[in-house]
């Protein structure tokens, strides 16, 4: 009999019985025909029913049949205890959903292979340099380095170069129709190597990536094609312009491939060779990543060795071109290490920044799930105790132990299954929500989060694990029931109490750990956001502006003047890029003709009035005057004075630096200002910064034209964002060759620096609350149960005159010692765990007593609140009624 | 195979042997065949025969089908499958071994 037929039999029990009957009747008829007595023949079968059951047992999968019965019974059981079942399923759904969401994020960002051919054979080159801040990983190199490495490894592997994805302004029409899209420069042979075919037109070949500037072609990703053009095949042949270069669209990729930078969806691919020729030729401009596609049968080890040798040779060569390096710098330079990482899941900074946070979040939600499991297990244990008589009866009439365990496990599985379905829905909603919190709204991270077999398998495995976790203890208990003891009504309450208290202790420990970690993150976020920036971002609007061709400083000033006349505008100044936008220009500084420093100074070009507008106060000296230009004068901050002038007032002193062209220049310090944060990272002290004039002097002595700058506008309205569209238009109206690429409030930029910390703090806080509520519910449940168990004892005690306080102590003493035990365990775990997240914390240590006191207090309050109702019930027990009822 | 003790093995052996010689017998015919061939020494209870038949069907040693007889009544007839033939060989061998062993004990004790 086939498996299918057996399965079918389970649900066709009736028909099977009929067939058996028929066969028996045929037998009896035969016997009678042969001359036997009908009654005797029938009797020979013995009890017909027994025979049928015995036969049927072989024909049906008895187990599956009993499972069906258990499921029906389990459903009735769940219906009987609706409220608790709903609570259990909802809390399980929350736990499973949160874990699934965390898995989906981690999978999408770090594990899921890119949709390319042989992704598992893909690797990526990474480096590690040892700087003043310790080991710093990076993964970029220059184009000549890439070419050299490709040449050297060509027998064993194909190397594919890709630029960092950039959000670039481009237009399909006039300047007024500028739009932004994510653009990635890629090696011409990438599509071939990745096995990606065109959905329209053709893709790049190696020939499109030979001579710099020779092939202004573009390939669109399928995603962008759908998003921007609605899958219009006529798009092939169209052209668009980026800066001065006009690109022609030659094709569209097929499939879900959207570039190699996980977390960013690339819309447009350009050939590597179309990158700025200066950039392509430079050995020191690190702007691209290198993927390695191993040839079949080649191991990664030898390729890594090979490339290391090349890298070392390149480093040696580069020390010559870099010029003046101190022996110490040289040593560090040679300590840089190259290694090969897996590249199957793509490579992005997002992965590096969010690996740890996501792992920690996953651990937090895992703990929450464990708390839920402990709750549900306790609930079911209590229920199992209430059903001890039923179980005992089943054992007495011959049910097997396994059968009883199965009965309870089926109920658990039904809970877990409903919870898994709800959890999957929750995850489907929550995962994109968290992705949305990763980056600022104007530059969102996009992760493919398909709900495929990976997610399904994860949920299935998780539900199974959860079923075992919370179902095993009650199932074993049910199967271990002693019929005689249970039917007499005198079960062994001590043992049950131990199990429940053990679960409570574990629960409190997990809860404490979640609270503790959340506390660390919230404090970190708090401390970071309260770091002084040294400038005022209120009502500041930054208009990041580009020009078609570089424009002379007078024209920039002309537009600033035009903007000053717009209603609602109070002040307008200019700089290269907004403060804390993450962009920087650094320079070596030499003092008194000495060697240039190891420490670099930030350099920021600003127009007169900018310091005043940003409310950066002067300590001494003056602002720039009109007509002053780089590199003649500078204004420096306190960190600069401390670093290069031992903290002395630097007014009237000079320093030496190299200008943008690499010519040495002597700069006079005319102003001395307080520290303000120019870079993006709140975790480091404010850097030495030299402000230089916005207009710079070219080699000929004439003012230099510039193609990029930022108008910093202070408005008089609190909602400065509202004036943004007006200002954007005004810039274009003043001079058509200028266009505003991006408008951001300064507050938004500053906020953007703590996005990751905010995410951790918000989610940490959320899960801390969830853990606390669940922990409270768990404590309440156990206490409630123990009061009911001991009501006879309590009644007697009250009858003989025990005070309310004494009863309260009696009821809660054991619980509070369990809570204390759990909290100590949780704290120990927390201190250990904090070591693994040190890099994410700021000015907060795991051993701070405040960090420990907060979760302690929260736990204690929760336990107290949870105890109120059961204690009240215990005190209110009426001894007379109690004793009569029993 | 904990269930296949000596007696059950004997019943299986008899049923398989009879069905391998005369395929297409129904339950009653198998019962009478055992009875007749053993000259009334061996009597098989209906209560053991049918469970055994169904068990062997479950194990895949015999196959059953419903047929309509000339008198218009339906009957369930059985025949030995390929796996059943193999099983029969093994059962026969084991039977020989067991009876030989028993005989040896009877002779030498």
Interface residues (C-beta under 8 A of the other chain):
Chain A: X1 X19 X22 X23 X24 X26 X27 X29 X30 X31 X34 X44 X45 X46 X50 X51 X54 X55 X58 X59
Chain B: X26 X27 X28 X29 X32 X45 X46 X47 X50 X51 X54 X55 X57 X58 X60 X73 X74 X75 X76
